[in-house]
Amino acid sequence: MRWLIDHSSRELLQHQIARCVRQGVVSGELKVGEQLPPAAELASALSVDRNTVLTAYRQLRDDGLLEFRRGRGARVASTMTEPAPVAEAAQELVTVARRYGLGRSDLIRLIEQLT
């Protein structure tokens, strides 16, 4: 799995780490039950603080993507294809867009301009 971390980015390091895990799950590189590197080991490899990795792992656990087992580390618990907060935000976007008379093509164009 590729860990792409940009220390100069404005995005928080723990969010970048969590994004890498999510992308690994979505792409199929990480399977349910697969163990992630220990926090200290990953922190050293990425040149970040151990607590940064732990914060990312905890967020992924809270999102239902990871599970922790004492003595066994962090493992993939779910292969959700899209994070729930993103799906909720997308639904809210569609609702607001409809209220203002925007259609599917308008939303697609807007998203393409923003990304």
Secondary structure by P-SEA (a helix, b strand, c coil): ccccccccccccaaaaaaaaaaaaaaacccccccccccaaaaaaaacccaaaaaaaaaaaaaaccccccccccccccccccccaaaaaaaaaaaaaaaaacccaaaaaaaaaaac
